[in-house]
Amino acid sequence: MAEQNLIKVKGIVTRSVQYKENDKIITVLTAELGRISVYCHGAKSNKSKFLTPTRLFCFSEFVLTRKKDFYYIKEADYIEAFFNIVNSMDKLFLGQYFLEIINEISVEGERHDSLLRLTLNSLYALSNDMAHFDVIKSAYELRVCVEMGLSPYLLGCRECGVADEENVYFDVLNGNIVCKSCLLKEENSLEERQTGMYLPATKSVIAAMQYVENTKLERLFSFQLTEEALKLFTNITEKYLLNQVGKSFVTLDLYKEQIKS
Ligand SMILES: [Zn+2]
């Protein structure tokens, strides 16, 4: 008998939930189909060949069938597993935060080629300690916003256009920058002007943001900031992303608790 239509995709497991005694329902971010849910019969069992490729953080190749709104697993092989992430709590929470973001912003039925590549590159960097955690986290947050079509406007002050001010403010609500003198004027005439939520930034922070917006994914984490500037940078990217998504993330809170201790 002819096999039902088989669908072959590669994707990263972004959520894995036990169902009944031995089954799992996983969420997978794929390039071709966007975010999909896959029913994995028996995958919870230690003897199952699906046990590893359906684990959280696994980038696997899947052969699936589709019935109504659900995909069913037929075959699966893992390609890359980012196992190092689970070796430390701070990496684990940060990696889970990345996956939570994906589950929030990705869509079924839409192509997500660059979002998938961004996530794989970032998890790889995290897994292999390729940059400071704050660099990976911030670059990921900001680049996710770019992927959502929400690139901030950073070429100059939104009011006067001046581009080389040393100290500026990033407006989290509107995704643009304002120089100090324009912001002061603004406070005097709030009624006529855009109200916003302003975070301090410097020239080097804005330059790093422009770099992250525009650079090739392979070079995403290759920028340098002083410790002070990195603090401003991470403050901006996190608040900007959370504001655009319109929610907070439990794993982000866990990550912050973890790095404090
Ligand atoms: Zn200005």
py3Dmol code that shows the C-alpha trace and the ligand (Angstrom):
import py3Dmol

protein = """\
ATOM      1  CA  MET A   1       0.000   0.000   0.000  1.00  0.00           C
ATOM      2  CA  ALA A   2       1.303   3.470  -0.821  1.00  0.00           C
ATOM      3  CA  GLU A   3       2.673   5.365   2.144  1.00  0.00           C
ATOM      4  CA  GLN A   4       0.646   8.385   3.241  1.00  0.00           C
ATOM      5  CA  ASN A   5       2.149  11.689   2.106  1.00  0.00           C
ATOM      6  CA  LEU A   6       5.423  11.937   3.937  1.00  0.00           C
ATOM      7  CA  ILE A   7       6.821  15.318   4.875  1.00  0.00           C
ATOM      8  CA  LYS A   8      10.535  15.733   5.518  1.00  0.00           C
ATOM      9  CA  VAL A   9      11.644  18.754   7.555  1.00  0.00           C
ATOM     10  CA  LYS A  10      14.513  19.882   9.731  1.00  0.00           C
ATOM     11  CA  GLY A  11      13.782  21.814  12.861  1.00  0.00           C
ATOM     12  CA  ILE A  12      14.640  22.573  16.442  1.00  0.00           C
ATOM     13  CA  VAL A  13      12.510  21.274  19.298  1.00  0.00           C
ATOM     14  CA  THR A  14      11.315  24.318  21.231  1.00  0.00           C
ATOM     15  CA  ARG A  15       8.846  22.618  23.575  1.00  0.00           C
ATOM     16  CA  SER A  16       8.306  19.065  24.712  1.00  0.00           C
ATOM     17  CA  VAL A  17       5.308  17.989  26.767  1.00  0.00           C
ATOM     18  CA  GLN A  18       4.565  14.513  28.044  1.00  0.00           C
ATOM     19  CA  TYR A  19       1.215  13.160  26.934  1.00  0.00           C
ATOM     20  CA  LYS A  20      -0.411  10.055  28.379  1.00  0.00           C
ATOM     21  CA  GLU A  21       2.149   7.615  29.745  1.00  0.00           C
ATOM     22  CA  ASN A  22       4.693   7.329  26.971  1.00  0.00           C
ATOM     23  CA  ASP A  23       3.841   9.890  24.322  1.00  0.00           C
ATOM     24  CA  LYS A  24       5.113  13.384  23.747  1.00  0.00           C
ATOM     25  CA  ILE A  25       3.784  16.398  21.951  1.00  0.00           C
ATOM     26  CA  ILE A  26       6.619  18.560  20.722  1.00  0.00           C
ATOM     27  CA  THR A  27       6.745  21.997  19.167  1.00  0.00           C
ATOM     28  CA  VAL A  28       9.273  22.380  16.385  1.00  0.00           C
ATOM     29  CA  LEU A  29      10.531  25.483  14.609  1.00  0.00           C
ATOM     30  CA  THR A  30      11.176  24.598  10.960  1.00  0.00           C
ATOM     31  CA  ALA A  31      12.329  26.732   8.059  1.00  0.00           C
ATOM     32  CA  GLU A  32       9.642  25.542   5.644  1.00  0.00           C
ATOM     33  CA  LEU A  33       6.530  25.141   7.801  1.00  0.00           C
ATOM     34  CA  GLY A  34       7.180  27.628  10.576  1.00  0.00           C
ATOM     35  CA  ARG A  35       6.248  26.399  14.036  1.00  0.00           C
ATOM     36  CA  ILE A  36       4.479  23.032  14.104  1.00  0.00           C
ATOM     37  CA  SER A  37       3.159  20.617  16.714  1.00  0.00           C
ATOM     38  CA  VAL A  38       4.117  16.992  16.353  1.00  0.00           C
ATOM     39  CA  TYR A  39       2.582  14.017  18.092  1.00  0.00           C
ATOM     40  CA  CYS A  40       5.291  11.503  18.989  1.00  0.00           C
ATOM     41  CA  HIS A  41       3.921   8.125  19.839  1.00  0.00           C
ATOM     42  CA  GLY A  42       6.000   6.309  22.468  1.00  0.00           C
ATOM     43  CA  ALA A  43       8.741   8.975  22.436  1.00  0.00           C
ATOM     44  CA  LYS A  44       8.839   9.249  26.220  1.00  0.00           C
ATOM     45  CA  SER A  45       9.937   5.655  26.599  1.00  0.00           C
ATOM     46  CA  ASN A  46      13.638   5.089  27.239  1.00  0.00           C
ATOM     47  CA  LYS A  47      13.665   2.466  24.523  1.00  0.00           C
ATOM     48  CA  SER A  48      12.191   4.741  21.885  1.00  0.00           C
ATOM     49  CA  LYS A  49      14.352   5.703  18.907  1.00  0.00           C
ATOM     50  CA  PHE A  50      12.602   9.071  19.092  1.00  0.00           C
ATOM     51  CA  LEU A  51      13.743   9.801  22.657  1.00  0.00           C
ATOM     52  CA  THR A  52      16.809  11.896  21.743  1.00  0.00           C
ATOM     53  CA  PRO A  53      15.712  13.678  18.546  1.00  0.00           C
ATOM     54  CA  THR A  54      12.517  14.902  20.251  1.00  0.00           C
ATOM     55  CA  ARG A  55      14.320  16.430  23.253  1.00  0.00           C
ATOM     56  CA  LEU A  56      14.309  20.137  23.930  1.00  0.00           C
ATOM     57  CA  PHE A  57      17.154  21.937  22.088  1.00  0.00           C
ATOM     58  CA  CYS A  58      17.617  19.106  19.568  1.00  0.00           C
ATOM     59  CA  PHE A  59      17.945  20.114  15.946  1.00  0.00           C
ATOM     60  CA  SER A  60      16.651  17.066  14.103  1.00  0.00           C
ATOM     61  CA  GLU A  61      15.438  15.828  10.774  1.00  0.00           C
ATOM     62  CA  PHE A  62      11.873  14.579  10.939  1.00  0.00           C
ATOM     63  CA  VAL A  63       9.718  12.517   8.620  1.00  0.00           C
ATOM     64  CA  LEU A  64       6.076  13.324   9.377  1.00  0.00           C
ATOM     65  CA  THR A  65       2.557  12.671   8.233  1.00  0.00           C
ATOM     66  CA  ARG A  66      -0.258  15.129   8.654  1.00  0.00           C
ATOM     67  CA  LYS A  67      -3.809  14.517   9.809  1.00  0.00           C
ATOM     68  CA  LYS A  68      -6.070  17.506  10.299  1.00  0.00           C
ATOM     69  CA  ASP A  69      -4.103  20.104  12.269  1.00  0.00           C
ATOM     70  CA  PHE A  70      -1.515  17.734  13.648  1.00  0.00           C
ATOM     71  CA  TYR A  71       1.706  16.215  12.461  1.00  0.00           C
ATOM     72  CA  TYR A  72       2.677  12.687  13.489  1.00  0.00           C
ATOM     73  CA  ILE A  73       6.234  11.475  13.777  1.00  0.00           C
ATOM     74  CA  LYS A  74       7.358   8.632  11.519  1.00  0.00           C
ATOM     75  CA  GLU A  75      11.145   8.949  11.593  1.00  0.00           C
ATOM     76  CA  ALA A  76      13.575  11.240  13.354  1.00  0.00           C
ATOM     77  CA  ASP A  77      17.347  11.689  13.487  1.00  0.00           C
ATOM     78  CA  TYR A  78      19.158  14.297  15.470  1.00  0.00           C
ATOM     79  CA  ILE A  79      21.617  16.506  13.646  1.00  0.00           C
ATOM     80  CA  GLU A  80      22.879  18.752  16.457  1.00  0.00           C
ATOM     81  CA  ALA A  81      21.937  18.544  20.096  1.00  0.00           C
ATOM     82  CA  PHE A  82      23.562  21.502  21.921  1.00  0.00           C
ATOM     83  CA  PHE A  83      24.123  19.166  24.865  1.00  0.00           C
ATOM     84  CA  ASN A  84      26.506  21.603  26.570  1.00  0.00           C
ATOM     85  CA  ILE A  85      23.593  23.903  27.260  1.00  0.00           C
ATOM     86  CA  VAL A  86      22.141  21.563  29.837  1.00  0.00           C
ATOM     87  CA  ASN A  87      25.469  21.368  31.698  1.00  0.00           C
ATOM     88  CA  SER A  88      25.041  24.686  33.456  1.00  0.00           C
ATOM     89  CA  MET A  89      21.932  26.318  34.875  1.00  0.00           C
ATOM     90  CA  ASP A  90      22.635  29.777  33.501  1.00  0.00           C
ATOM     91  CA  LYS A  91      23.080  28.423  29.963  1.00  0.00           C
ATOM     92  CA  LEU A  92      20.014  26.257  30.368  1.00  0.00           C
ATOM     93  CA  PHE A  93      17.737  29.108  31.442  1.00  0.00           C
ATOM     94  CA  LEU A  94      19.101  31.442  28.789  1.00  0.00           C
ATOM     95  CA  GLY A  95      18.636  28.777  26.113  1.00  0.00           C
ATOM     96  CA  GLN A  96      15.096  28.095  27.339  1.00  0.00           C
ATOM     97  CA  TYR A  97      14.391  31.824  27.211  1.00  0.00           C
ATOM     98  CA  PHE A  98      15.422  31.817  23.526  1.00  0.00           C
ATOM     99  CA  LEU A  99      13.034  28.925  22.887  1.00  0.00           C
ATOM    100  CA  GLU A 100      10.218  30.639  24.792  1.00  0.00           C
ATOM    101  CA  ILE A 101      10.649  33.689  22.597  1.00  0.00           C
ATOM    102  CA  ILE A 102      10.396  31.446  19.527  1.00  0.00           C
ATOM    103  CA  ASN A 103       7.215  29.825  20.815  1.00  0.00           C
ATOM    104  CA  GLU A 104       5.752  33.265  21.283  1.00  0.00           C
ATOM    105  CA  ILE A 105       6.656  34.929  17.999  1.00  0.00           C
ATOM    106  CA  SER A 106       6.774  32.161  15.379  1.00  0.00           C
ATOM    107  CA  VAL A 107       3.756  31.227  13.324  1.00  0.00           C
ATOM    108  CA  GLU A 108       2.543  28.010  11.750  1.00  0.00           C
ATOM    109  CA  GLY A 109       2.538  27.982   7.976  1.00  0.00           C
ATOM    110  CA  GLU A 110       4.988  30.851   7.539  1.00  0.00           C
ATOM    111  CA  ARG A 111       8.574  30.349   6.395  1.00  0.00           C
ATOM    112  CA  HIS A 112      11.045  31.021   9.179  1.00  0.00           C
ATOM    113  CA  ASP A 113      14.419  30.390   7.513  1.00  0.00           C
ATOM    114  CA  SER A 114      16.344  33.225   9.111  1.00  0.00           C
ATOM    115  CA  LEU A 115      14.661  32.923  12.508  1.00  0.00           C
ATOM    116  CA  LEU A 116      15.698  29.272  12.597  1.00  0.00           C
ATOM    117  CA  ARG A 117      19.264  30.111  11.546  1.00  0.00           C
ATOM    118  CA  LEU A 118      19.448  32.889  14.120  1.00  0.00           C
ATOM    119  CA  THR A 119      18.293  30.532  16.863  1.00  0.00           C
ATOM    120  CA  LEU A 120      20.686  27.746  15.849  1.00  0.00           C
ATOM    121  CA  ASN A 121      23.637  30.159  15.676  1.00  0.00           C
ATOM    122  CA  SER A 122      22.781  31.628  19.062  1.00  0.00           C
ATOM    123  CA  LEU A 123      22.374  28.260  20.762  1.00  0.00           C
ATOM    124  CA  TYR A 124      25.639  27.136  19.201  1.00  0.00           C
ATOM    125  CA  ALA A 125      27.400  30.238  20.521  1.00  0.00           C
ATOM    126  CA  LEU A 126      25.881  29.686  23.952  1.00  0.00           C
ATOM    127  CA  SER A 127      26.733  26.012  23.975  1.00  0.00           C
ATOM    128  CA  ASN A 128      30.361  26.652  23.001  1.00  0.00           C
ATOM    129  CA  ASP A 129      31.004  29.803  25.079  1.00  0.00           C
ATOM    130  CA  MET A 130      31.736  31.829  21.964  1.00  0.00           C
ATOM    131  CA  ALA A 131      30.942  35.172  23.594  1.00  0.00           C
ATOM    132  CA  HIS A 132      29.902  36.783  26.874  1.00  0.00           C
ATOM    133  CA  PHE A 133      26.368  35.614  27.802  1.00  0.00           C
ATOM    134  CA  ASP A 134      25.113  39.211  27.764  1.00  0.00           C
ATOM    135  CA  VAL A 135      26.465  39.678  24.246  1.00  0.00           C
ATOM    136  CA  ILE A 136      24.668  36.543  22.994  1.00  0.00           C
ATOM    137  CA  LYS A 137      21.465  37.394  24.841  1.00  0.00           C
ATOM    138  CA  SER A 138      21.292  41.012  23.665  1.00  0.00           C
ATOM    139  CA  ALA A 139      22.217  40.257  20.094  1.00  0.00           C
ATOM    140  CA  TYR A 140      19.554  37.552  20.009  1.00  0.00           C
ATOM    141  CA  GLU A 141      16.882  39.809  21.491  1.00  0.00           C
ATOM    142  CA  LEU A 142      17.559  42.637  19.094  1.00  0.00           C
ATOM    143  CA  ARG A 143      17.916  40.429  16.021  1.00  0.00           C
ATOM    144  CA  VAL A 144      14.615  38.710  16.881  1.00  0.00           C
ATOM    145  CA  CYS A 145      12.991  42.154  16.752  1.00  0.00           C
ATOM    146  CA  VAL A 146      14.568  42.698  13.333  1.00  0.00           C
ATOM    147  CA  GLU A 147      13.128  39.337  12.245  1.00  0.00           C
ATOM    148  CA  MET A 148       9.686  40.492  13.402  1.00  0.00           C
ATOM    149  CA  GLY A 149      10.059  43.580  11.205  1.00  0.00           C
ATOM    150  CA  LEU A 150      10.633  45.848  14.205  1.00  0.00           C
ATOM    151  CA  SER A 151      14.101  47.262  13.538  1.00  0.00           C
ATOM    152  CA  PRO A 152      14.584  50.372  15.631  1.00  0.00           C
ATOM    153  CA  TYR A 153      15.492  53.620  13.887  1.00  0.00           C
ATOM    154  CA  LEU A 154      19.030  54.475  14.977  1.00  0.00           C
ATOM    155  CA  LEU A 155      20.436  56.818  12.352  1.00  0.00           C
ATOM    156  CA  GLY A 156      19.948  59.994  14.371  1.00  0.00           C
ATOM    157  CA  CYS A 157      17.794  61.827  16.884  1.00  0.00           C
ATOM    158  CA  ARG A 158      14.167  61.470  15.819  1.00  0.00           C
ATOM    159  CA  GLU A 159      13.547  65.176  16.509  1.00  0.00           C
ATOM    160  CA  CYS A 160      16.612  67.083  15.270  1.00  0.00           C
ATOM    161  CA  GLY A 161      18.366  64.365  13.232  1.00  0.00           C
ATOM    162  CA  VAL A 162      21.753  64.820  14.922  1.00  0.00           C
ATOM    163  CA  ALA A 163      23.701  61.582  14.583  1.00  0.00           C
ATOM    164  CA  ASP A 164      26.902  61.810  16.603  1.00  0.00           C
ATOM    165  CA  GLU A 165      25.787  62.776  20.096  1.00  0.00           C
ATOM    166  CA  GLU A 166      27.748  60.969  22.783  1.00  0.00           C
ATOM    167  CA  ASN A 167      24.775  60.532  25.115  1.00  0.00           C
ATOM    168  CA  VAL A 168      21.329  59.774  23.763  1.00  0.00           C
ATOM    169  CA  TYR A 169      18.159  58.048  24.932  1.00  0.00           C
ATOM    170  CA  PHE A 170      16.575  55.020  23.370  1.00  0.00           C
ATOM    171  CA  ASP A 171      12.794  55.170  23.334  1.00  0.00           C
ATOM    172  CA  VAL A 172      11.609  51.642  24.069  1.00  0.00           C
ATOM    173  CA  LEU A 173       8.002  52.322  23.084  1.00  0.00           C
ATOM    174  CA  ASN A 174       8.726  53.896  19.725  1.00  0.00           C
ATOM    175  CA  GLY A 175      11.981  52.164  18.797  1.00  0.00           C
ATOM    176  CA  ASN A 176      14.077  55.249  18.060  1.00  0.00           C
ATOM    177  CA  ILE A 177      16.567  57.612  19.702  1.00  0.00           C
ATOM    178  CA  VAL A 178      16.348  61.119  21.077  1.00  0.00           C
ATOM    179  CA  CYS A 179      19.226  63.424  22.013  1.00  0.00           C
ATOM    180  CA  LYS A 180      19.376  64.986  25.447  1.00  0.00           C
ATOM    181  CA  SER A 181      18.423  68.510  24.431  1.00  0.00           C
ATOM    182  CA  CYS A 182      15.397  67.321  22.442  1.00  0.00           C
ATOM    183  CA  LEU A 183      14.311  65.129  25.340  1.00  0.00           C
ATOM    184  CA  LEU A 184      14.487  68.095  27.706  1.00  0.00           C
ATOM    185  CA  LYS A 185      12.383  70.170  25.341  1.00  0.00           C
ATOM    186  CA  GLU A 186       9.997  67.258  25.118  1.00  0.00           C
ATOM    187  CA  GLU A 187       9.466  67.163  28.852  1.00  0.00           C
ATOM    188  CA  ASN A 188       8.303  70.760  28.691  1.00  0.00           C
ATOM    189  CA  SER A 189       5.790  70.086  25.981  1.00  0.00           C
ATOM    190  CA  LEU A 190       4.654  66.522  26.521  1.00  0.00           C
ATOM    191  CA  GLU A 191       1.201  67.230  25.180  1.00  0.00           C
ATOM    192  CA  GLU A 192       2.351  67.952  21.649  1.00  0.00           C
ATOM    193  CA  ARG A 193       5.124  65.379  21.512  1.00  0.00           C
ATOM    194  CA  GLN A 194       5.356  61.626  21.426  1.00  0.00           C
ATOM    195  CA  THR A 195       5.570  60.179  24.894  1.00  0.00           C
ATOM    196  CA  GLY A 196       7.962  57.313  25.341  1.00  0.00           C
ATOM    197  CA  MET A 197       9.986  55.213  27.730  1.00  0.00           C
ATOM    198  CA  TYR A 198      13.564  56.401  27.634  1.00  0.00           C
ATOM    199  CA  LEU A 199      16.697  54.415  28.450  1.00  0.00           C
ATOM    200  CA  PRO A 200      20.185  55.933  28.461  1.00  0.00           C
ATOM    201  CA  ALA A 201      22.546  54.986  25.633  1.00  0.00           C
ATOM    202  CA  THR A 202      25.877  56.119  24.247  1.00  0.00           C
ATOM    203  CA  LYS A 203      27.334  56.413  20.782  1.00  0.00           C
ATOM    204  CA  SER A 204      29.077  53.045  21.137  1.00  0.00           C
ATOM    205  CA  VAL A 205      25.846  51.349  22.310  1.00  0.00           C
ATOM    206  CA  ILE A 206      23.979  52.708  19.292  1.00  0.00           C
ATOM    207  CA  ALA A 207      26.826  51.591  17.007  1.00  0.00           C
ATOM    208  CA  ALA A 208      26.619  48.073  18.496  1.00  0.00           C
ATOM    209  CA  MET A 209      22.858  48.046  17.946  1.00  0.00           C
ATOM    210  CA  GLN A 210      23.333  49.050  14.305  1.00  0.00           C
ATOM    211  CA  TYR A 211      25.925  46.312  13.930  1.00  0.00           C
ATOM    212  CA  VAL A 212      23.553  43.664  15.321  1.00  0.00           C
ATOM    213  CA  GLU A 213      20.731  44.885  13.090  1.00  0.00           C
ATOM    214  CA  ASN A 214      22.752  44.647   9.910  1.00  0.00           C
ATOM    215  CA  THR A 215      25.590  42.179  10.173  1.00  0.00           C
ATOM    216  CA  LYS A 216      25.684  38.664   8.752  1.00  0.00           C
ATOM    217  CA  LEU A 217      24.449  36.049  11.215  1.00  0.00           C
ATOM    218  CA  GLU A 218      27.879  34.370  11.373  1.00  0.00           C
ATOM    219  CA  ARG A 219      29.358  37.594  12.769  1.00  0.00           C
ATOM    220  CA  LEU A 220      26.494  38.457  15.083  1.00  0.00           C
ATOM    221  CA  PHE A 221      28.452  38.205  18.328  1.00  0.00           C
ATOM    222  CA  SER A 222      31.702  39.762  17.098  1.00  0.00           C
ATOM    223  CA  PHE A 223      31.373  43.165  18.662  1.00  0.00           C
ATOM    224  CA  GLN A 224      33.058  44.662  21.682  1.00  0.00           C
ATOM    225  CA  LEU A 225      31.667  46.983  24.322  1.00  0.00           C
ATOM    226  CA  THR A 226      33.040  48.129  27.657  1.00  0.00           C
ATOM    227  CA  GLU A 227      31.390  46.566  30.692  1.00  0.00           C
ATOM    228  CA  GLU A 228      29.516  49.791  31.321  1.00  0.00           C
ATOM    229  CA  ALA A 229      28.254  50.069  27.741  1.00  0.00           C
ATOM    230  CA  LEU A 230      27.270  46.394  27.670  1.00  0.00           C
ATOM    231  CA  LYS A 231      25.011  47.014  30.678  1.00  0.00           C
ATOM    232  CA  LEU A 232      23.213  49.815  28.838  1.00  0.00           C
ATOM    233  CA  PHE A 233      22.997  47.667  25.720  1.00  0.00           C
ATOM    234  CA  THR A 234      21.454  44.643  27.469  1.00  0.00           C
ATOM    235  CA  ASN A 235      19.018  46.866  29.323  1.00  0.00           C
ATOM    236  CA  ILE A 236      17.808  48.311  26.020  1.00  0.00           C
ATOM    237  CA  THR A 237      17.527  45.088  23.997  1.00  0.00           C
ATOM    238  CA  GLU A 238      15.691  43.235  26.756  1.00  0.00           C
ATOM    239  CA  LYS A 239      13.162  45.979  27.429  1.00  0.00           C
ATOM    240  CA  TYR A 240      12.657  46.622  23.730  1.00  0.00           C
ATOM    241  CA  LEU A 241      11.953  42.951  22.989  1.00  0.00           C
ATOM    242  CA  LEU A 242       9.642  42.460  25.996  1.00  0.00           C
ATOM    243  CA  ASN A 243       7.761  45.593  25.095  1.00  0.00           C
ATOM    244  CA  GLN A 244       7.346  44.557  21.465  1.00  0.00           C
ATOM    245  CA  VAL A 245       6.238  41.051  22.394  1.00  0.00           C
ATOM    246  CA  GLY A 246       4.013  42.444  25.122  1.00  0.00           C
ATOM    247  CA  LYS A 247       4.882  39.951  27.833  1.00  0.00           C
ATOM    248  CA  SER A 248       7.579  38.737  30.184  1.00  0.00           C
ATOM    249  CA  PHE A 249       9.145  35.281  30.308  1.00  0.00           C
ATOM    250  CA  VAL A 250       9.511  32.993  33.317  1.00  0.00           C
ATOM    251  CA  THR A 251      12.804  31.628  32.013  1.00  0.00           C
ATOM    252  CA  LEU A 252      14.212  35.151  31.779  1.00  0.00           C
ATOM    253  CA  ASP A 253      13.440  35.693  35.470  1.00  0.00           C
ATOM    254  CA  LEU A 254      15.050  32.351  36.302  1.00  0.00           C
ATOM    255  CA  TYR A 255      18.127  33.262  34.281  1.00  0.00           C
ATOM    256  CA  LYS A 256      18.481  36.581  36.086  1.00  0.00           C
ATOM    257  CA  GLU A 257      18.107  34.916  39.481  1.00  0.00           C
ATOM    258  CA  GLN A 258      20.703  32.360  38.464  1.00  0.00           C
ATOM    259  CA  ILE A 259      23.391  34.821  37.360  1.00  0.00           C
ATOM    260  CA  LYS A 260      22.876  36.845  40.539  1.00  0.00           C
ATOM    261  CA  SER A 261      23.690  33.903  42.763  1.00  0.00           C
TER     262      SER A 261
END
"""
ligand_1 = """\
1
ZN
Zn 17.724 65.916 19.003
"""
view = py3Dmol.view(width=600, height=400)
view.addModel(protein, "pdb")
view.setStyle({"model": 0}, {"cartoon": {"style": "trace"}})
view.addModel(ligand_1, "xyz")
view.setStyle({"model": 1}, {"stick": {}})
view.zoomTo()
view.show()
